[in-house]
Amino acid sequence: MKAIAQDVYGSADVLQLRDVDQPSIGADQVLVQVRAAGVDPGVWICMTGRPYAARVAFGLTKPRVAVRGRALAGVVTQVGADVQAFKPGDEVYGTSSGGTFAEYAAVPWKRLAPKPPSLSFEQAAAVPISGVTALEGVRGRVKAGQKVMVIGAAGGIGSFAVQIAKAYGATVTGVCGTGKAELVRSLGADDVIDYTREEVDRDGPHYDVIIDTAGCRPLSLLRRALTPRGTLVLAGGGHDAGGLFGGYTRQMRAPLLSMFTSQRLQGLTSHERAQELKELTQLIESGKVTPIIDRAYPLADAPNAIRYLAEGHPAGKVIIKI
Ligand SMILES: NC(=O)c1ccc[n+]([C@@H]2O[C@H](COP(=O)([O-])OP(=O)(O)OC[C@H]3O[C@@H](n4cnc5c(N)ncnc54)[C@H](OP(=O)(O)O)[C@@H]3O)[C@@H](O)[C@H]2O)c1
């Protein structure tokens, strides 16, 4: 099958469109013919092996898995002996750690859910990583009537987080760059801060929950925008890939600092399971959440899709069509 694969860590130049073996499936896995795959900053981290701490998970000297991509939407072609939930022909979405920028992917059935019927494959492929991360940022933290700030509101996670926080009944302020305000308001944001003109602490200690996907602001600045008992959720590491931990040192410091303050300061780790996908399907099918697609690239053009995402300013999600 055709796939986008790499043998060494590096820039998007190391990626090759080439023939690789179609994956074989285990008893608890499903073979999916991939129709669309989502691009997210995690793809860039796996490709470059930066920040270096990521290599503990992805391979110390070279990528353990050659094929890139994790989120997918497609059609089941084969199921393992222990799989009851799916059959060939089912349209599904989910994540695979074996690579999804490929014609086929092997996926544990517990990381798949039926594709929301109202979505195209491209829209569905936008959901499994960014939508799930946004859901897990909001769920259990945001209550109806609260004031919520989403930093990076036009991005992959942020465009879902704004919509999900609104669905939970919050008043939402989206933070984005110039030119994105209209998009962020169209997602349901009640107010928008253009970060090139104003800082996020513009209104003082105003927000019950701040979901930060941009990853570049000091904790002290974010805390100034948070109420005394507010919750800060750090989803992102930004574009600092230097050193061992890149922009993720805030995630490590936040829980320690949280022990000495009434504010809750938390990192966010997402779990891409069927349960979260089904919750998102309900939000999507009730019309409360719609994936926003910035651009869709053909498989052979995946390196350019990653280059575009790495510039750091997508309007919604970047997708690979297969
Ligand atoms: N915790 C987890 O489990 C998890 C899961 C997935 C991803 N992540 C991480 O979360 C982060 C965001 O992912 P994503 O998919 O949402 O990325 P993305 O689609 O690239 O979006 C990033 C957003 O950041 C905004 N931004 C850039 N500079 C900014 C600044 N100075 N101030 C405010 N906003 C700024 C951009 O908005 P403008 O265009 O308006 O500038 C862009 O929309 C990444 O670091 C990723 O690795 C974490």
Ligand as a Chemical Component Dictionary entry (heavy atoms), coordinates in Angstrom:
data_LIG
# 
_chem_comp.id                   LIG 
_chem_comp.type                 NON-POLYMER 
_chem_comp.pdbx_formal_charge   0 
_chem_comp.three_letter_code    LIG 
# 
loop_
_chem_comp_atom.comp_id 
_chem_comp_atom.atom_id 
_chem_comp_atom.alt_atom_id 
_chem_comp_atom.type_symbol 
_chem_comp_atom.charge 
_chem_comp_atom.model_Cartn_x 
_chem_comp_atom.model_Cartn_y 
_chem_comp_atom.model_Cartn_z 
_chem_comp_atom.pdbx_ordinal 
LIG N1  N1  N 0  -2.502 17.498 25.875 1  
LIG C1  C1  C 0  -2.786 16.694 24.850 2  
LIG O1  O1  O 0  -3.186 15.559 25.032 3  
LIG C2  C2  C 0  -2.618 17.254 23.470 4  
LIG C3  C3  C 0  -3.256 16.644 22.389 5  
LIG C4  C4  C 0  -3.127 17.212 21.143 6  
LIG C5  C5  C 0  -2.322 18.351 21.010 7  
LIG N2  N2  N 1  -1.680 18.899 22.064 8  
LIG C6  C6  C 0  -0.850 20.121 21.969 9  
LIG O2  O2  O 0  -1.716 21.250 21.998 10 
LIG C7  C7  C 0  -1.142 22.312 21.254 11 
LIG C8  C8  C 0  -2.175 22.902 20.312 12 
LIG O3  O3  O 0  -2.578 21.902 19.376 13 
LIG P1  P1  P 0  -3.515 22.318 18.182 14 
LIG O4  O4  O 0  -3.774 21.082 17.392 15 
LIG O5  O5  O -1 -4.658 23.113 18.651 16 
LIG O6  O6  O 0  -2.512 23.273 17.360 17 
LIG P2  P2  P 0  -2.848 24.262 16.150 18 
LIG O7  O7  O 0  -3.994 23.750 15.366 19 
LIG O8  O8  O 0  -1.557 24.536 15.474 20 
LIG O9  O9  O 0  -3.351 25.595 16.879 21 
LIG C9  C9  C 0  -2.484 26.386 17.618 22 
LIG C10 C10 C 0  -3.122 27.746 17.780 23 
LIG O10 O10 O 0  -2.256 28.545 18.579 24 
LIG C11 C11 C 0  -2.519 29.883 18.239 25 
LIG N3  N3  N 0  -1.411 30.748 18.591 26 
LIG C12 C12 C 0  -0.162 30.786 18.055 27 
LIG N4  N4  N 0  0.567  31.724 18.697 28 
LIG C13 C13 C 0  -0.239 32.255 19.652 29 
LIG C14 C14 C 0  -0.066 33.255 20.651 30 
LIG N5  N5  N 0  1.099  33.914 20.801 31 
LIG N6  N6  N 0  -1.103 33.543 21.466 32 
LIG C15 C15 C 0  -2.285 32.911 21.340 33 
LIG N7  N7  N 0  -2.518 31.968 20.405 34 
LIG C16 C16 C 0  -1.509 31.648 19.576 35 
LIG C17 C17 C 0  -2.780 29.897 16.762 36 
LIG O11 O11 O 0  -3.774 30.874 16.563 37 
LIG P3  P3  P 0  -3.652 32.142 15.561 38 
LIG O12 O12 O 0  -3.651 31.575 14.188 39 
LIG O13 O13 O 0  -4.873 32.898 15.890 40 
LIG O14 O14 O 0  -2.349 32.821 15.880 41 
LIG C18 C18 C 0  -3.328 28.488 16.477 42 
LIG O15 O15 O 0  -4.698 28.553 16.194 43 
LIG C19 C19 C 0  0.111  21.745 20.586 44 
LIG O16 O16 O 0  1.235  22.133 21.374 45 
LIG C20 C20 C 0  -0.094 20.251 20.657 46 
LIG O17 O17 O 0  1.120  19.549 20.673 47 
LIG C21 C21 C 0  -1.838 18.381 23.296 48 
# 
loop_
_chem_comp_bond.comp_id 
_chem_comp_bond.atom_id_1 
_chem_comp_bond.atom_id_2 
_chem_comp_bond.value_order 
_chem_comp_bond.pdbx_ordinal 
LIG N1  C1  SING 1  
LIG C1  O1  DOUB 2  
LIG C1  C2  SING 3  
LIG C2  C3  SING 4  
LIG C2  C21 DOUB 5  
LIG C3  C4  DOUB 6  
LIG C4  C5  SING 7  
LIG C5  N2  DOUB 8  
LIG N2  C6  SING 9  
LIG N2  C21 SING 10 
LIG C6  O2  SING 11 
LIG C6  C20 SING 12 
LIG O2  C7  SING 13 
LIG C7  C8  SING 14 
LIG C7  C19 SING 15 
LIG C8  O3  SING 16 
LIG O3  P1  SING 17 
LIG P1  O4  DOUB 18 
LIG P1  O5  SING 19 
LIG P1  O6  SING 20 
LIG O6  P2  SING 21 
LIG P2  O7  DOUB 22 
LIG P2  O8  SING 23 
LIG P2  O9  SING 24 
LIG O9  C9  SING 25 
LIG C9  C10 SING 26 
LIG C10 O10 SING 27 
LIG C10 C18 SING 28 
LIG O10 C11 SING 29 
LIG C11 N3  SING 30 
LIG C11 C17 SING 31 
LIG N3  C12 SING 32 
LIG N3  C16 SING 33 
LIG C12 N4  DOUB 34 
LIG N4  C13 SING 35 
LIG C13 C14 SING 36 
LIG C13 C16 DOUB 37 
LIG C14 N5  SING 38 
LIG C14 N6  DOUB 39 
LIG N6  C15 SING 40 
LIG C15 N7  DOUB 41 
LIG N7  C16 SING 42 
LIG C17 O11 SING 43 
LIG C17 C18 SING 44 
LIG O11 P3  SING 45 
LIG P3  O12 DOUB 46 
LIG P3  O13 SING 47 
LIG P3  O14 SING 48 
LIG C18 O15 SING 49 
LIG C19 O16 SING 50 
LIG C19 C20 SING 51 
LIG C20 O17 SING 52 
# 
